[in-house]
């Protein structure tokens, strides 16, 4: 009887033949990434439903960057050859950060919805957060995989939201005309985002969630 190869249980069959992940297996792994799928679909639907084209293009562009990064990582034969992220200054919540976030949200909330100033105001913290996360090495051990029940629960939530959005879009008078008889998620958000207060509060919640995710890198 032969002995099992150490740490080889997760390797694709093509990997053993070629001394590393094959191009085909790498492509399949990257394109199966749910984040890539969601960003691509969201970008295409965003453009199709009449939202400013740049929003959809930005989503698809981020998906393309993730695909390129995933292929670059998969093309290296072993984890030892992969460059480690540059550990920079860690993000931490502090009274100063919280005050700056609230002030920023109040300022950006003054701008009209879908206007260029508001779009740029949302893009700035988004780009900064991605840059920090990309250059920060995650602290602590690799998180344990989700239990099957946990995966099923999250999948049920995402499928329910997707089903709601699809049926609402199909039952609208047209794909670009909102209907309160069959509201999409964005239609339900319209009254909240119509005013300065709603936009600022939504921005505060979004910034707080992003900051929390950045802090998770250090745990």
PyMOL commands that place a pseudoatom at each C-alpha (Angstrom):
pseudoatom trace, name=CA, resn=UNK, resi=1, chain=A, elem=C, hetatm=0, pos=[0.000, 0.000, 0.000]
pseudoatom trace, name=CA, resn=UNK, resi=2, chain=A, elem=C, hetatm=0, pos=[1.240, 3.449, -0.848]
pseudoatom trace, name=CA, resn=UNK, resi=3, chain=A, elem=C, hetatm=0, pos=[1.239, 6.278, 1.601]
pseudoatom trace, name=CA, resn=UNK, resi=4, chain=A, elem=C, hetatm=0, pos=[-0.958, 9.319, 1.099]
pseudoatom trace, name=CA, resn=UNK, resi=5, chain=A, elem=C, hetatm=0, pos=[0.768, 12.455, -0.092]
pseudoatom trace, name=CA, resn=UNK, resi=6, chain=A, elem=C, hetatm=0, pos=[0.976, 15.043, 2.714]
pseudoatom trace, name=CA, resn=UNK, resi=7, chain=A, elem=C, hetatm=0, pos=[-1.421, 17.940, 2.273]
pseudoatom trace, name=CA, resn=UNK, resi=8, chain=A, elem=C, hetatm=0, pos=[-2.478, 16.494, -1.057]
pseudoatom trace, name=CA, resn=UNK, resi=9, chain=A, elem=C, hetatm=0, pos=[-6.136, 15.779, -0.301]
pseudoatom trace, name=CA, resn=UNK, resi=10, chain=A, elem=C, hetatm=0, pos=[-7.313, 19.079, -1.749]
pseudoatom trace, name=CA, resn=UNK, resi=11, chain=A, elem=C, hetatm=0, pos=[-5.242, 18.998, -4.903]
pseudoatom trace, name=CA, resn=UNK, resi=12, chain=A, elem=C, hetatm=0, pos=[-6.956, 18.805, -8.254]
pseudoatom trace, name=CA, resn=UNK, resi=13, chain=A, elem=C, hetatm=0, pos=[-6.072, 15.657, -10.308]
pseudoatom trace, name=CA, resn=UNK, resi=14, chain=A, elem=C, hetatm=0, pos=[-4.493, 17.844, -12.993]
pseudoatom trace, name=CA, resn=UNK, resi=15, chain=A, elem=C, hetatm=0, pos=[-2.206, 19.396, -10.374]
pseudoatom trace, name=CA, resn=UNK, resi=16, chain=A, elem=C, hetatm=0, pos=[-0.396, 16.123, -9.730]
pseudoatom trace, name=CA, resn=UNK, resi=17, chain=A, elem=C, hetatm=0, pos=[0.278, 15.663, -13.441]
pseudoatom trace, name=CA, resn=UNK, resi=18, chain=A, elem=C, hetatm=0, pos=[1.693, 19.094, -14.072]
pseudoatom trace, name=CA, resn=UNK, resi=19, chain=A, elem=C, hetatm=0, pos=[3.409, 19.796, -10.742]
pseudoatom trace, name=CA, resn=UNK, resi=20, chain=A, elem=C, hetatm=0, pos=[0.898, 22.541, -9.974]
pseudoatom trace, name=CA, resn=UNK, resi=21, chain=A, elem=C, hetatm=0, pos=[-2.611, 23.725, -10.831]
pseudoatom trace, name=CA, resn=UNK, resi=22, chain=A, elem=C, hetatm=0, pos=[-3.471, 23.385, -14.519]
pseudoatom trace, name=CA, resn=UNK, resi=23, chain=A, elem=C, hetatm=0, pos=[-4.777, 26.356, -16.429]
pseudoatom trace, name=CA, resn=UNK, resi=24, chain=A, elem=C, hetatm=0, pos=[-8.195, 24.743, -16.793]
pseudoatom trace, name=CA, resn=UNK, resi=25, chain=A, elem=C, hetatm=0, pos=[-8.544, 23.852, -13.095]
pseudoatom trace, name=CA, resn=UNK, resi=26, chain=A, elem=C, hetatm=0, pos=[-7.339, 27.327, -12.109]
pseudoatom trace, name=CA, resn=UNK, resi=27, chain=A, elem=C, hetatm=0, pos=[-9.926, 28.950, -14.358]
pseudoatom trace, name=CA, resn=UNK, resi=28, chain=A, elem=C, hetatm=0, pos=[-12.687, 26.763, -12.934]
pseudoatom trace, name=CA, resn=UNK, resi=29, chain=A, elem=C, hetatm=0, pos=[-11.696, 27.598, -9.357]
pseudoatom trace, name=CA, resn=UNK, resi=30, chain=A, elem=C, hetatm=0, pos=[-11.577, 31.332, -9.996]
pseudoatom trace, name=CA, resn=UNK, resi=31, chain=A, elem=C, hetatm=0, pos=[-14.833, 31.510, -11.941]
pseudoatom trace, name=CA, resn=UNK, resi=32, chain=A, elem=C, hetatm=0, pos=[-16.605, 29.439, -9.280]
pseudoatom trace, name=CA, resn=UNK, resi=33, chain=A, elem=C, hetatm=0, pos=[-15.769, 32.091, -6.689]
pseudoatom trace, name=CA, resn=UNK, resi=34, chain=A, elem=C, hetatm=0, pos=[-19.199, 33.382, -5.536]
pseudoatom trace, name=CA, resn=UNK, resi=35, chain=A, elem=C, hetatm=0, pos=[-17.830, 36.912, -5.096]
pseudoatom trace, name=CA, resn=UNK, resi=36, chain=A, elem=C, hetatm=0, pos=[-16.759, 36.998, -8.753]
pseudoatom trace, name=CA, resn=UNK, resi=37, chain=A, elem=C, hetatm=0, pos=[-20.132, 35.627, -9.874]
pseudoatom trace, name=CA, resn=UNK, resi=38, chain=A, elem=C, hetatm=0, pos=[-22.131, 38.092, -7.768]
pseudoatom trace, name=CA, resn=UNK, resi=39, chain=A, elem=C, hetatm=0, pos=[-20.094, 41.117, -8.877]
pseudoatom trace, name=CA, resn=UNK, resi=40, chain=A, elem=C, hetatm=0, pos=[-20.365, 40.157, -12.556]
pseudoatom trace, name=CA, resn=UNK, resi=41, chain=A, elem=C, hetatm=0, pos=[-24.115, 39.497, -12.442]
pseudoatom trace, name=CA, resn=UNK, resi=42, chain=A, elem=C, hetatm=0, pos=[-24.749, 42.650, -10.397]
pseudoatom trace, name=CA, resn=UNK, resi=43, chain=A, elem=C, hetatm=0, pos=[-22.771, 44.761, -12.853]
pseudoatom trace, name=CA, resn=UNK, resi=44, chain=A, elem=C, hetatm=0, pos=[-24.609, 43.398, -15.899]
pseudoatom trace, name=CA, resn=UNK, resi=45, chain=A, elem=C, hetatm=0, pos=[-28.025, 43.801, -14.255]
pseudoatom trace, name=CA, resn=UNK, resi=46, chain=A, elem=C, hetatm=0, pos=[-27.119, 47.299, -13.059]
pseudoatom trace, name=CA, resn=UNK, resi=47, chain=A, elem=C, hetatm=0, pos=[-26.487, 48.428, -16.630]
pseudoatom trace, name=CA, resn=UNK, resi=48, chain=A, elem=C, hetatm=0, pos=[-29.510, 46.545, -18.030]
pseudoatom trace, name=CA, resn=UNK, resi=49, chain=A, elem=C, hetatm=0, pos=[-31.905, 48.181, -15.562]
pseudoatom trace, name=CA, resn=UNK, resi=50, chain=A, elem=C, hetatm=0, pos=[-30.905, 51.701, -16.570]
pseudoatom trace, name=CA, resn=UNK, resi=51, chain=A, elem=C, hetatm=0, pos=[-28.630, 52.702, -13.700]
pseudoatom trace, name=CA, resn=UNK, resi=52, chain=A, elem=C, hetatm=0, pos=[-25.598, 54.830, -14.610]
pseudoatom trace, name=CA, resn=UNK, resi=53, chain=A, elem=C, hetatm=0, pos=[-23.316, 52.647, -16.720]
pseudoatom trace, name=CA, resn=UNK, resi=54, chain=A, elem=C, hetatm=0, pos=[-20.241, 53.484, -14.656]
pseudoatom trace, name=CA, resn=UNK, resi=55, chain=A, elem=C, hetatm=0, pos=[-21.722, 51.685, -11.632]
pseudoatom trace, name=CA, resn=UNK, resi=56, chain=A, elem=C, hetatm=0, pos=[-22.063, 48.419, -13.510]
pseudoatom trace, name=CA, resn=UNK, resi=57, chain=A, elem=C, hetatm=0, pos=[-18.691, 48.865, -15.185]
pseudoatom trace, name=CA, resn=UNK, resi=58, chain=A, elem=C, hetatm=0, pos=[-17.061, 49.383, -11.774]
pseudoatom trace, name=CA, resn=UNK, resi=59, chain=A, elem=C, hetatm=0, pos=[-18.572, 46.138, -10.440]
pseudoatom trace, name=CA, resn=UNK, resi=60, chain=A, elem=C, hetatm=0, pos=[-17.457, 44.129, -13.477]
pseudoatom trace, name=CA, resn=UNK, resi=61, chain=A, elem=C, hetatm=0, pos=[-13.996, 45.751, -13.288]
pseudoatom trace, name=CA, resn=UNK, resi=62, chain=A, elem=C, hetatm=0, pos=[-13.577, 44.604, -9.668]
pseudoatom trace, name=CA, resn=UNK, resi=63, chain=A, elem=C, hetatm=0, pos=[-14.624, 41.083, -10.699]
pseudoatom trace, name=CA, resn=UNK, resi=64, chain=A, elem=C, hetatm=0, pos=[-12.021, 41.173, -13.484]
pseudoatom trace, name=CA, resn=UNK, resi=65, chain=A, elem=C, hetatm=0, pos=[-9.314, 42.252, -11.009]
pseudoatom trace, name=CA, resn=UNK, resi=66, chain=A, elem=C, hetatm=0, pos=[-10.232, 39.369, -8.687]
pseudoatom trace, name=CA, resn=UNK, resi=67, chain=A, elem=C, hetatm=0, pos=[-10.114, 36.926, -11.610]
pseudoatom trace, name=CA, resn=UNK, resi=68, chain=A, elem=C, hetatm=0, pos=[-6.666, 38.174, -12.635]
pseudoatom trace, name=CA, resn=UNK, resi=69, chain=A, elem=C, hetatm=0, pos=[-5.399, 37.977, -9.057]
pseudoatom trace, name=CA, resn=UNK, resi=70, chain=A, elem=C, hetatm=0, pos=[-6.846, 34.490, -8.596]
pseudoatom trace, name=CA, resn=UNK, resi=71, chain=A, elem=C, hetatm=0, pos=[-5.218, 33.211, -11.793]
pseudoatom trace, name=CA, resn=UNK, resi=72, chain=A, elem=C, hetatm=0, pos=[-1.881, 34.743, -10.804]
pseudoatom trace, name=CA, resn=UNK, resi=73, chain=A, elem=C, hetatm=0, pos=[-1.996, 33.005, -7.416]
pseudoatom trace, name=CA, resn=UNK, resi=74, chain=A, elem=C, hetatm=0, pos=[-3.105, 29.677, -8.886]
pseudoatom trace, name=CA, resn=UNK, resi=75, chain=A, elem=C, hetatm=0, pos=[-0.376, 29.718, -11.530]
pseudoatom trace, name=CA, resn=UNK, resi=76, chain=A, elem=C, hetatm=0, pos=[2.344, 29.415, -8.896]
pseudoatom trace, name=CA, resn=UNK, resi=77, chain=A, elem=C, hetatm=0, pos=[3.306, 25.823, -8.231]
pseudoatom trace, name=CA, resn=UNK, resi=78, chain=A, elem=C, hetatm=0, pos=[3.442, 25.959, -4.440]
pseudoatom trace, name=CA, resn=UNK, resi=79, chain=A, elem=C, hetatm=0, pos=[2.317, 28.245, -1.606]
pseudoatom trace, name=CA, resn=UNK, resi=80, chain=A, elem=C, hetatm=0, pos=[5.972, 28.910, -0.774]
pseudoatom trace, name=CA, resn=UNK, resi=81, chain=A, elem=C, hetatm=0, pos=[6.377, 30.708, -4.108]
pseudoatom trace, name=CA, resn=UNK, resi=82, chain=A, elem=C, hetatm=0, pos=[3.478, 33.014, -3.456]
pseudoatom trace, name=CA, resn=UNK, resi=83, chain=A, elem=C, hetatm=0, pos=[4.465, 36.454, -2.182]
pseudoatom trace, name=CA, resn=UNK, resi=84, chain=A, elem=C, hetatm=0, pos=[3.000, 37.262, 1.191]
pseudoatom trace, name=CA, resn=UNK, resi=85, chain=A, elem=C, hetatm=0, pos=[0.974, 40.457, 1.547]
pseudoatom trace, name=CA, resn=UNK, resi=86, chain=A, elem=C, hetatm=0, pos=[2.797, 43.492, 2.863]
pseudoatom trace, name=CA, resn=UNK, resi=87, chain=A, elem=C, hetatm=0, pos=[1.840, 43.904, 6.495]
pseudoatom trace, name=CA, resn=UNK, resi=88, chain=A, elem=C, hetatm=0, pos=[1.134, 47.562, 6.898]
pseudoatom trace, name=CA, resn=UNK, resi=89, chain=A, elem=C, hetatm=0, pos=[-0.487, 49.639, 9.582]
pseudoatom trace, name=CA, resn=UNK, resi=90, chain=A, elem=C, hetatm=0, pos=[-3.506, 47.854, 10.995]
pseudoatom trace, name=CA, resn=UNK, resi=91, chain=A, elem=C, hetatm=0, pos=[-6.940, 49.413, 10.858]
pseudoatom trace, name=CA, resn=UNK, resi=92, chain=A, elem=C, hetatm=0, pos=[-8.394, 50.061, 14.300]
pseudoatom trace, name=CA, resn=UNK, resi=93, chain=A, elem=C, hetatm=0, pos=[-11.581, 51.773, 15.410]
pseudoatom trace, name=CA, resn=UNK, resi=94, chain=A, elem=C, hetatm=0, pos=[-10.952, 54.776, 17.640]
pseudoatom trace, name=CA, resn=UNK, resi=95, chain=A, elem=C, hetatm=0, pos=[-12.966, 57.841, 18.679]
pseudoatom trace, name=CA, resn=UNK, resi=96, chain=A, elem=C, hetatm=0, pos=[-11.128, 59.888, 16.040]
pseudoatom trace, name=CA, resn=UNK, resi=97, chain=A, elem=C, hetatm=0, pos=[-11.889, 57.341, 13.300]
pseudoatom trace, name=CA, resn=UNK, resi=98, chain=A, elem=C, hetatm=0, pos=[-15.546, 57.163, 14.331]
pseudoatom trace, name=CA, resn=UNK, resi=99, chain=A, elem=C, hetatm=0, pos=[-15.890, 60.960, 14.374]
pseudoatom trace, name=CA, resn=UNK, resi=100, chain=A, elem=C, hetatm=0, pos=[-14.195, 61.261, 10.983]
pseudoatom trace, name=CA, resn=UNK, resi=101, chain=A, elem=C, hetatm=0, pos=[-16.480, 58.566, 9.538]
pseudoatom trace, name=CA, resn=UNK, resi=102, chain=A, elem=C, hetatm=0, pos=[-19.646, 60.269, 10.781]
pseudoatom trace, name=CA, resn=UNK, resi=103, chain=A, elem=C, hetatm=0, pos=[-18.483, 63.674, 9.515]
pseudoatom trace, name=CA, resn=UNK, resi=104, chain=A, elem=C, hetatm=0, pos=[-17.603, 62.178, 6.133]
pseudoatom trace, name=CA, resn=UNK, resi=105, chain=A, elem=C, hetatm=0, pos=[-20.995, 60.462, 5.864]
pseudoatom trace, name=CA, resn=UNK, resi=106, chain=A, elem=C, hetatm=0, pos=[-22.830, 63.690, 6.731]
pseudoatom trace, name=CA, resn=UNK, resi=107, chain=A, elem=C, hetatm=0, pos=[-20.842, 65.579, 4.089]
pseudoatom trace, name=CA, resn=UNK, resi=108, chain=A, elem=C, hetatm=0, pos=[-21.304, 62.980, 1.336]
pseudoatom trace, name=CA, resn=UNK, resi=109, chain=A, elem=C, hetatm=0, pos=[-24.999, 62.675, 2.180]
pseudoatom trace, name=CA, resn=UNK, resi=110, chain=A, elem=C, hetatm=0, pos=[-25.535, 66.283, 1.042]
pseudoatom trace, name=CA, resn=UNK, resi=111, chain=A, elem=C, hetatm=0, pos=[-24.819, 65.310, -2.573]
pseudoatom trace, name=CA, resn=UNK, resi=112, chain=A, elem=C, hetatm=0, pos=[-27.652, 64.249, -4.844]
pseudoatom trace, name=CA, resn=UNK, resi=113, chain=A, elem=C, hetatm=0, pos=[-28.232, 60.556, -5.464]
pseudoatom trace, name=CA, resn=UNK, resi=114, chain=A, elem=C, hetatm=0, pos=[-26.398, 59.187, -8.531]
pseudoatom trace, name=CA, resn=UNK, resi=115, chain=A, elem=C, hetatm=0, pos=[-24.480, 62.468, -8.849]
pseudoatom trace, name=CA, resn=UNK, resi=116, chain=A, elem=C, hetatm=0, pos=[-20.755, 62.457, -9.613]
pseudoatom trace, name=CA, resn=UNK, resi=117, chain=A, elem=C, hetatm=0, pos=[-19.784, 63.954, -6.208]
pseudoatom trace, name=CA, resn=UNK, resi=118, chain=A, elem=C, hetatm=0, pos=[-21.741, 61.239, -4.370]
pseudoatom trace, name=CA, resn=UNK, resi=119, chain=A, elem=C, hetatm=0, pos=[-20.308, 58.496, -6.567]
pseudoatom trace, name=CA, resn=UNK, resi=120, chain=A, elem=C, hetatm=0, pos=[-16.756, 59.714, -5.945]
pseudoatom trace, name=CA, resn=UNK, resi=121, chain=A, elem=C, hetatm=0, pos=[-17.504, 60.114, -2.223]
pseudoatom trace, name=CA, resn=UNK, resi=122, chain=A, elem=C, hetatm=0, pos=[-18.581, 56.464, -1.998]
pseudoatom trace, name=CA, resn=UNK, resi=123, chain=A, elem=C, hetatm=0, pos=[-15.702, 55.248, -4.188]
pseudoatom trace, name=CA, resn=UNK, resi=124, chain=A, elem=C, hetatm=0, pos=[-12.948, 56.851, -2.060]
pseudoatom trace, name=CA, resn=UNK, resi=125, chain=A, elem=C, hetatm=0, pos=[-13.487, 54.802, 1.154]
pseudoatom trace, name=CA, resn=UNK, resi=126, chain=A, elem=C, hetatm=0, pos=[-14.259, 51.716, -0.931]
pseudoatom trace, name=CA, resn=UNK, resi=127, chain=A, elem=C, hetatm=0, pos=[-10.935, 51.930, -2.778]
pseudoatom trace, name=CA, resn=UNK, resi=128, chain=A, elem=C, hetatm=0, pos=[-9.052, 52.663, 0.453]
pseudoatom trace, name=CA, resn=UNK, resi=129, chain=A, elem=C, hetatm=0, pos=[-10.626, 49.674, 2.205]
pseudoatom trace, name=CA, resn=UNK, resi=130, chain=A, elem=C, hetatm=0, pos=[-9.736, 47.336, -0.666]
pseudoatom trace, name=CA, resn=UNK, resi=131, chain=A, elem=C, hetatm=0, pos=[-6.150, 48.674, -0.694]
pseudoatom trace, name=CA, resn=UNK, resi=132, chain=A, elem=C, hetatm=0, pos=[-5.765, 48.149, 3.066]
pseudoatom trace, name=CA, resn=UNK, resi=133, chain=A, elem=C, hetatm=0, pos=[-7.243, 44.644, 2.953]
pseudoatom trace, name=CA, resn=UNK, resi=134, chain=A, elem=C, hetatm=0, pos=[-5.143, 43.645, -0.066]
pseudoatom trace, name=CA, resn=UNK, resi=135, chain=A, elem=C, hetatm=0, pos=[-1.861, 44.740, 1.550]
pseudoatom trace, name=CA, resn=UNK, resi=136, chain=A, elem=C, hetatm=0, pos=[-2.578, 43.425, 5.049]
pseudoatom trace, name=CA, resn=UNK, resi=137, chain=A, elem=C, hetatm=0, pos=[-1.653, 39.884, 6.038]
pseudoatom trace, name=CA, resn=UNK, resi=138, chain=A, elem=C, hetatm=0, pos=[-4.482, 38.273, 7.977]
pseudoatom trace, name=CA, resn=UNK, resi=139, chain=A, elem=C, hetatm=0, pos=[-3.569, 37.637, 11.610]
pseudoatom trace, name=CA, resn=UNK, resi=140, chain=A, elem=C, hetatm=0, pos=[-4.168, 34.391, 13.435]
pseudoatom trace, name=CA, resn=UNK, resi=141, chain=A, elem=C, hetatm=0, pos=[-4.809, 30.876, 12.108]
pseudoatom trace, name=CA, resn=UNK, resi=142, chain=A, elem=C, hetatm=0, pos=[-6.807, 30.096, 8.984]
pseudoatom trace, name=CA, resn=UNK, resi=143, chain=A, elem=C, hetatm=0, pos=[-10.521, 30.201, 9.914]
pseudoatom trace, name=CA, resn=UNK, resi=144, chain=A, elem=C, hetatm=0, pos=[-12.295, 26.873, 10.095]
pseudoatom trace, name=CA, resn=UNK, resi=145, chain=A, elem=C, hetatm=0, pos=[-14.605, 26.058, 7.174]
pseudoatom trace, name=CA, resn=UNK, resi=146, chain=A, elem=C, hetatm=0, pos=[-18.325, 26.635, 7.595]
pseudoatom trace, name=CA, resn=UNK, resi=147, chain=A, elem=C, hetatm=0, pos=[-20.397, 23.728, 8.790]
pseudoatom trace, name=CA, resn=UNK, resi=148, chain=A, elem=C, hetatm=0, pos=[-22.794, 22.244, 6.198]
pseudoatom trace, name=CA, resn=UNK, resi=149, chain=A, elem=C, hetatm=0, pos=[-25.793, 23.712, 8.035]
pseudoatom trace, name=CA, resn=UNK, resi=150, chain=A, elem=C, hetatm=0, pos=[-24.148, 27.124, 8.056]
pseudoatom trace, name=CA, resn=UNK, resi=151, chain=A, elem=C, hetatm=0, pos=[-23.471, 26.953, 4.331]
pseudoatom trace, name=CA, resn=UNK, resi=152, chain=A, elem=C, hetatm=0, pos=[-27.068, 25.863, 3.706]
pseudoatom trace, name=CA, resn=UNK, resi=153, chain=A, elem=C, hetatm=0, pos=[-28.420, 28.746, 5.803]
pseudoatom trace, name=CA, resn=UNK, resi=154, chain=A, elem=C, hetatm=0, pos=[-26.359, 31.384, 3.973]
pseudoatom trace, name=CA, resn=UNK, resi=155, chain=A, elem=C, hetatm=0, pos=[-27.217, 29.844, 0.607]
pseudoatom trace, name=CA, resn=UNK, resi=156, chain=A, elem=C, hetatm=0, pos=[-30.918, 29.970, 1.482]
pseudoatom trace, name=CA, resn=UNK, resi=157, chain=A, elem=C, hetatm=0, pos=[-30.651, 33.665, 2.359]
pseudoatom trace, name=CA, resn=UNK, resi=158, chain=A, elem=C, hetatm=0, pos=[-28.849, 34.565, -0.867]
pseudoatom trace, name=CA, resn=UNK, resi=159, chain=A, elem=C, hetatm=0, pos=[-31.204, 32.484, -3.011]
pseudoatom trace, name=CA, resn=UNK, resi=160, chain=A, elem=C, hetatm=0, pos=[-34.245, 34.089, -1.366]
pseudoatom trace, name=CA, resn=UNK, resi=161, chain=A, elem=C, hetatm=0, pos=[-32.902, 37.590, -2.051]
pseudoatom trace, name=CA, resn=UNK, resi=162, chain=A, elem=C, hetatm=0, pos=[-32.004, 36.644, -5.624]
pseudoatom trace, name=CA, resn=UNK, resi=163, chain=A, elem=C, hetatm=0, pos=[-35.452, 35.134, -6.223]
pseudoatom trace, name=CA, resn=UNK, resi=164, chain=A, elem=C, hetatm=0, pos=[-37.115, 38.284, -4.845]
pseudoatom trace, name=CA, resn=UNK, resi=165, chain=A, elem=C, hetatm=0, pos=[-35.040, 40.521, -7.117]
pseudoatom trace, name=CA, resn=UNK, resi=166, chain=A, elem=C, hetatm=0, pos=[-35.586, 38.429, -10.258]
pseudoatom trace, name=CA, resn=UNK, resi=167, chain=A, elem=C, hetatm=0, pos=[-39.347, 38.061, -9.859]
pseudoatom trace, name=CA, resn=UNK, resi=168, chain=A, elem=C, hetatm=0, pos=[-39.702, 41.770, -9.092]
pseudoatom trace, name=CA, resn=UNK, resi=169, chain=A, elem=C, hetatm=0, pos=[-37.727, 42.721, -12.206]
pseudoatom trace, name=CA, resn=UNK, resi=170, chain=A, elem=C, hetatm=0, pos=[-39.758, 40.386, -14.411]
pseudoatom trace, name=CA, resn=UNK, resi=171, chain=A, elem=C, hetatm=0, pos=[-43.095, 41.662, -13.048]
pseudoatom trace, name=CA, resn=UNK, resi=172, chain=A, elem=C, hetatm=0, pos=[-42.266, 45.366, -13.497]
pseudoatom trace, name=CA, resn=UNK, resi=173, chain=A, elem=C, hetatm=0, pos=[-43.886, 47.188, -16.464]
pseudoatom trace, name=CA, resn=UNK, resi=174, chain=A, elem=C, hetatm=0, pos=[-40.408, 47.236, -18.048]
pseudoatom trace, name=CA, resn=UNK, resi=175, chain=A, elem=C, hetatm=0, pos=[-36.970, 46.277, -16.763]
pseudoatom trace, name=CA, resn=UNK, resi=176, chain=A, elem=C, hetatm=0, pos=[-36.089, 49.981, -16.349]
pseudoatom trace, name=CA, resn=UNK, resi=177, chain=A, elem=C, hetatm=0, pos=[-39.430, 51.079, -14.795]
pseudoatom trace, name=CA, resn=UNK, resi=178, chain=A, elem=C, hetatm=0, pos=[-39.804, 50.600, -11.038]
pseudoatom trace, name=CA, resn=UNK, resi=179, chain=A, elem=C, hetatm=0, pos=[-43.089, 49.301, -9.647]
pseudoatom trace, name=CA, resn=UNK, resi=180, chain=A, elem=C, hetatm=0, pos=[-44.291, 49.467, -6.058]
pseudoatom trace, name=CA, resn=UNK, resi=181, chain=A, elem=C, hetatm=0, pos=[-46.597, 46.536, -6.786]
pseudoatom trace, name=CA, resn=UNK, resi=182, chain=A, elem=C, hetatm=0, pos=[-43.466, 44.438, -7.350]
pseudoatom trace, name=CA, resn=UNK, resi=183, chain=A, elem=C, hetatm=0, pos=[-40.590, 46.378, -5.754]
pseudoatom trace, name=CA, resn=UNK, resi=184, chain=A, elem=C, hetatm=0, pos=[-36.957, 45.424, -6.156]
pseudoatom trace, name=CA, resn=UNK, resi=185, chain=A, elem=C, hetatm=0, pos=[-34.577, 45.881, -3.240]
pseudoatom trace, name=CA, resn=UNK, resi=186, chain=A, elem=C, hetatm=0, pos=[-33.306, 49.138, -4.745]
pseudoatom trace, name=CA, resn=UNK, resi=187, chain=A, elem=C, hetatm=0, pos=[-36.898, 50.392, -5.123]
pseudoatom trace, name=CA, resn=UNK, resi=188, chain=A, elem=C, hetatm=0, pos=[-37.497, 49.690, -1.430]
pseudoatom trace, name=CA, resn=UNK, resi=189, chain=A, elem=C, hetatm=0, pos=[-34.401, 51.761, -0.629]
pseudoatom trace, name=CA, resn=UNK, resi=190, chain=A, elem=C, hetatm=0, pos=[-35.487, 54.722, -2.761]
pseudoatom trace, name=CA, resn=UNK, resi=191, chain=A, elem=C, hetatm=0, pos=[-37.480, 56.534, -0.003]
pseudoatom trace, name=CA, resn=UNK, resi=192, chain=A, elem=C, hetatm=0, pos=[-34.567, 56.113, 2.430]
pseudoatom trace, name=CA, resn=UNK, resi=193, chain=A, elem=C, hetatm=0, pos=[-31.956, 57.400, -0.021]
pseudoatom trace, name=CA, resn=UNK, resi=194, chain=A, elem=C, hetatm=0, pos=[-34.135, 60.243, -1.300]
pseudoatom trace, name=CA, resn=UNK, resi=195, chain=A, elem=C, hetatm=0, pos=[-33.123, 62.611, 1.497]
pseudoatom trace, name=CA, resn=UNK, resi=196, chain=A, elem=C, hetatm=0, pos=[-29.911, 63.815, 3.100]
pseudoatom trace, name=CA, resn=UNK, resi=197, chain=A, elem=C, hetatm=0, pos=[-30.572, 62.091, 6.439]
pseudoatom trace, name=CA, resn=UNK, resi=198, chain=A, elem=C, hetatm=0, pos=[-31.264, 58.709, 4.857]
pseudoatom trace, name=CA, resn=UNK, resi=199, chain=A, elem=C, hetatm=0, pos=[-28.179, 58.852, 2.656]
pseudoatom trace, name=CA, resn=UNK, resi=200, chain=A, elem=C, hetatm=0, pos=[-25.949, 59.856, 5.569]
pseudoatom trace, name=CA, resn=UNK, resi=201, chain=A, elem=C, hetatm=0, pos=[-27.289, 57.163, 7.894]
pseudoatom trace, name=CA, resn=UNK, resi=202, chain=A, elem=C, hetatm=0, pos=[-26.896, 54.534, 5.173]
pseudoatom trace, name=CA, resn=UNK, resi=203, chain=A, elem=C, hetatm=0, pos=[-23.340, 55.751, 4.577]
pseudoatom trace, name=CA, resn=UNK, resi=204, chain=A, elem=C, hetatm=0, pos=[-22.542, 55.512, 8.298]
pseudoatom trace, name=CA, resn=UNK, resi=205, chain=A, elem=C, hetatm=0, pos=[-23.823, 51.912, 8.427]
pseudoatom trace, name=CA, resn=UNK, resi=206, chain=A, elem=C, hetatm=0, pos=[-21.829, 51.027, 5.291]
pseudoatom trace, name=CA, resn=UNK, resi=207, chain=A, elem=C, hetatm=0, pos=[-18.622, 52.576, 6.659]
pseudoatom trace, name=CA, resn=UNK, resi=208, chain=A, elem=C, hetatm=0, pos=[-19.098, 50.841, 10.028]
pseudoatom trace, name=CA, resn=UNK, resi=209, chain=A, elem=C, hetatm=0, pos=[-19.561, 47.469, 8.335]
pseudoatom trace, name=CA, resn=UNK, resi=210, chain=A, elem=C, hetatm=0, pos=[-16.452, 48.020, 6.220]
pseudoatom trace, name=CA, resn=UNK, resi=211, chain=A, elem=C, hetatm=0, pos=[-14.421, 49.001, 9.273]
pseudoatom trace, name=CA, resn=UNK, resi=212, chain=A, elem=C, hetatm=0, pos=[-15.620, 45.912, 11.138]
pseudoatom trace, name=CA, resn=UNK, resi=213, chain=A, elem=C, hetatm=0, pos=[-14.538, 43.671, 8.255]
pseudoatom trace, name=CA, resn=UNK, resi=214, chain=A, elem=C, hetatm=0, pos=[-11.103, 45.322, 8.202]
pseudoatom trace, name=CA, resn=UNK, resi=215, chain=A, elem=C, hetatm=0, pos=[-10.749, 44.715, 11.929]
pseudoatom trace, name=CA, resn=UNK, resi=216, chain=A, elem=C, hetatm=0, pos=[-11.495, 41.025, 11.389]
pseudoatom trace, name=CA, resn=UNK, resi=217, chain=A, elem=C, hetatm=0, pos=[-8.174, 40.781, 9.515]
pseudoatom trace, name=CA, resn=UNK, resi=218, chain=A, elem=C, hetatm=0, pos=[-6.385, 41.322, 12.825]
pseudoatom trace, name=CA, resn=UNK, resi=219, chain=A, elem=C, hetatm=0, pos=[-8.260, 38.757, 14.895]
for i in range(1, 219): cmd.bond("trace and resi %d" % i, "trace and resi %d" % (i + 1))
show_as sticks, trace
zoom trace
